[in-house]
Amino acid sequence: MTPAQLSRTVLQTVRRAVEADELRVAVLPERVKVQAPPRAGCGDYATNVALQLARGVDGGGTTAALRVAEVLRRRLVVTPGIAGVEIAGPGFLNITVDSGGHAALVRGVLERGEGYGRSDALAGTLVRLAPAREVRGVLVGAVVGRLVAVCGGECEVVDGGEVLAVRPVGIAPEELLGSLGSDAARWALLRPAAHDLPDLDPGRLLAQRESNPLFRVRYAHARVRALLRNGVDLGVDPDSSRSADSAYDHPTALALISLLGDYPRLLESAARHRAPDRLARHLEATADAFFRFHDACPPLPRGEQKPLAAHRSRLALAEAAGTVLAGGLHLLGISAPEHL
């Protein structure tokens, strides 16, 4: 079950609870937001829909939110594709999806390739941006247009359009490219939030070490490609079939799958908020999660170990991570090398 499917499932659950008179709310939400939980061990996805609904129930408050959450929990926990639901804090719902859904999500990423994450969430939406003349504003505007397009919308630059409030850097494009190169320059201008001043230090942006986020993201992709090449030599092909679902039980695998599943929602959010920095940060988180998974659950056999179904399943997850990393980097206009 993807985040989009889960969002629709939760929304349908809310509507059915209202129809059954188990909930009485003033306004039904048009959409339900689900996202990766802030900490490991809190399920695959979390939603604050109970807190939102509770605002119109008996004056709101924690007690009302917990009552709403319990109504939704009872209904969701028996829904096909959902393995468990827990209530946390003042009324958050932490949802664990059926393990079969993990393999299905990995397969979905691999089947769609870099097209994974594309949607029609902004279909019929026309975003008009005002012309920008400063290098950072021009770049952010171009990437926002790309993000809007992958979500089904259209973007055009016109006088009188929306002004992107991006803090300028006060440096000529030629000077920026000369000191950093295209990839690092783009990352430097796109990674910070619009109101933050970018770090343009070549010593940090070009360093090939873990302290450099761009290096980590690109190295994670290159590492995935190396795993796939080595897998061919060892006779291990990526396979996310249901028979290997147990390979995704480890917390590091679940954390990585959660980030991959959240990628389509993240693209929509970045497009709606004109915020390419959200995509850059998501790629960082995905790369870091991949390395933790790689170290805890080796995708390839080691030493004299024979290839197992778990290795094929793990390699499929690694390939899915590399697919998302490559797709996200290309949306930012940054290369995803096979060797680094």
N, C-alpha and C positions, 0 to 999 in steps of 0.2 A: 504494500500500500504506500503510494507516494504521498508527500505532504499535501499536494493538491487534492488527492482523493480523500485523505484524512480530514482535511478542512471541510470538504463537502459532506462527509459522513457526520462530523460533529454538528454542522449546521442543520442537517436533516434531523439529527437527534434532538436538537433544541426545538425545532418546529413540531416534532411529534410529541414531545413532552408538553408543549403548550396546547396542542390539539387535545391531548388526553387530560388536560386541566391539572397536570402535575406542577406546571409552572405558570405563573401569571406575571407577565412582564409588559411594560408599557410599549416598548419598541423592540422588534426583532432585528437582529443584526443582518446586514446584507452579506457579509463575509465573516468567516472565523479565521483568525490568524493562528497557525501552529508553527512552531520553530524548535530548533534543537534546544534541549534544556541547558541551563547554565553550568551544570555540574554532571559529571559521570555518575551513573547509578540512579538517575532520576527518570528512567524510561527513555524511549527513543525520541519522543516529541512532547512539548508542553504547550498548553494554551491557558489564557487568562479569561476565557469567555464567561466563566461563572462569576468572576468579579465584575465584568461589564454588565451582565444581566442583573446582578444583585442591586445595582444602583436604583432600579425601579421596583424593588421588592422590599416591602416593609421598612422603607427608609434607608435601605442599604446597610452597609457595615459588614464586618467579618462574619457574624452569625448568619446573616442572610446569604452571603457568598458561599459559606460552607453547606447550607441547605441546598442551594442550587447545584453546587458541585456534586453532592451526593445523589441528587436526582439524575444528573447526567452520567455519573459514574455507573449507577445501576444499569442504565440503558446501554452505555457504550461497552461495558465489559462482556456483554453477550453478543456483540456485533461481530460477524465473520471478519477475520483479518486482524482483529484486536486481541492480543494475548492478555493484557492486564491494564488496569487504570488505577492510579493512586491519587489521593488528594494531598496536596502539600501546602504548607504555609497557610495563608489566609483564604485559600480557595483555588489555587492552581491545580490543573489536572495534568498529571504526568502519565503519558500513554505509551505502552509498549505494544508494538505491532507483532503479529505472528511471524515467526522466523522465516516462513516461506515467503513472506513479503520482502525480506532482505535480499534473498536470491533473485526475486522478480525485479527488484529495483536495480540490482547490478546488471541483470540481463537487459533491462530497459536502457540503461546508460550505454552499454556496448552496442545495442542495436541502433540507437540513434546517433551514436558517435558525437561529434562536436555540435550536432543539432540538438543534443539533449539540453533541456532548459528553455528552448523556444516555446512560446505559447501564444495564445490569442487574448491574453489578459488585457491588453490595451487596444484591442481591435476597435476601429471606429474613432480612435483618439488621434487628434492632430495637435502636435506640440509645436508651437511657434516660438523660436528663440530669437532674441535680438542679436544683431551682428556683434562679434567681439574682435578686438584688434590686438589685444595683449596675448602673448603666446600661451599662457596658461588657460585663459578664457576660451581661446580658439580650440585648444586641444580638448578641454572638458566638454565643450559644446559638441564636438565631433563624436566623442565617445558616448555622450548622452543620446545623440541621434541613433547611434548603432544599437544601444540598449533598448530604446523605444521600438526600433524596428524588429528586434528579435522577440519582442513581446506583442507583436502584431499591430503596433501603432505606426504613425507617420510623423516625421519631424521636418520642419523647414525653417530656414533662417530668413527673417523679414524684419524690416524696420517697424518698431513698435511692439516687437515680440517680448517674450519673457527674458528679463535680464538675469544671467547667472551671476550670483554674487560670489565671485571667486577672488580670493586675495591675490593680487598680481605679484610677480616675482622680480620685475624690473631688470630683466636680462634679455639680450637679443637672442633669437632662436639659433643663429649661427654660432654664437659663443657657447650656448648651452649644449648644442650637438657636438661642438668641438671638444668640450671638456668631458662629456659623459657618454656620447653616442646615443643612438635613437632609443634603445630599450631602457637604459637607466634614466635617460631624460624623461621619458614618458612615465616611468614608475615614480620618479621624484615629484612630478607635477600632479599625478593622479592619485597617489596613495594617501596624502594628507586630506583631511576634511577641507571643504571649500574655504573656511574661515582661518585655517592654519597656514603658516608660512612654510613652504617646502624646505627640506634639507637638501642642498645642492652640493654637498661635499663629495668629490670624486673618491676620496679615500674610503668613505663608508659605502657609497653606492656601487663601486666597482670591486669591492673586496670579495674574494671567493672564500667566504667563511660563514659560519652559522649565524653570526651577529647581523648579517645582511639579509633582510627579508626577501628581497628580489632573488638573491642567490639561492635561498632555501626553496623558493617556489620553483624556480627553473631547474634546480638540481633534483628536486623530487620528481619532476616530469622525466628528466634524463635517466634517473634511477629506474623508473618504471619501464622505460624503453629497453634498458639494459637487462632487466629481469625477463622481459619477453624474448629478447635475443637468446639469453642463456637458457630459457625454458625450451626453446626449439632444440638446442644442443642436447638437453637432458630428456627430451621427449615428453615434456610437461606442457600441455595446452591449457589455456584458460577455460574453465568450465564452472558455471554457477548453477548447475542443475540442483533440483530439490534434494537429491540424495546426499549432497554435501553441505546442507544447511548448518550442520553442527560446527562447521569451520567458522561460522560467523558469530559464535556464542561469546567469544572473548570480548571484554569491555573495549579494547582498542579497536577491534573490528566494528563493533556497534557504534562507537563514536565516529569513526570514519564514514560509515554508511549513513549515519544521521546527517552529516555535513553534505554528503553527495545528494541525499534526498531533499535537503533544504535549498539546493542550488537554484532550481527554477523560481522559487519564491524570492530568493535573494536577487535574482536578475530583475524581477518585477519591481521589487522595492527600490533597487538602484535606479531603475528607469523612472519610476514615479517621483522619487525625491531628487532626481537629477544629481545622483551621488555615485560616481564611479569608484570613489574610495571604499564604498561598501563591498564592491566586488573584489577590490585588491585585498581587503582584510579577510574576506572569505577564502581567497586563494591561500593566504598565509596560514589560516587555520586548517585548511585542507591539507596543505603540505606537512604541517607539523603533526597532524593526526596520522597521515600516511607513514611518516617515519616511526611514530610510536607503534603503529600496527606492524610495520615491517620488522622492527626489532623484537616484538613480542611473539609474532606469528609468522615465521619465515615463509615466504611464498614458494620457495624452492627447497628441495631436499638438500641436506648437508652431509658431507662425508660419504659414507657408504649407505646412507639412508635411501630406501626405495621411494619412488614417487607414489604419493597417496592421493586419494580423492580430495582430501583437505588441501593439498598443495594446489591442485587445479582450481579449487574454489577460491583460495586466497589469491592466486595469480589473477583470477578474473576480477577480484575486488581491486587489486593493485592497478590493473589496466583501466578499470572504471575511474579510479582516482586520477590517473594520468590523462584520461580523456577530458575530465572536468577541468583539470589544470590547464591543458592545452587550449580548450575552448575559451576559458576565462581570460587567459593571456592574450589570445588573438582578438578578443573583443576589446581589450585595452590597447591593441596595436603593438603588442610585445611578442617577440619570437619565443617559441617553445622548442629549444634544441633537443635533438636525440642524444647528443654527446655534450658533456660539459666538463 
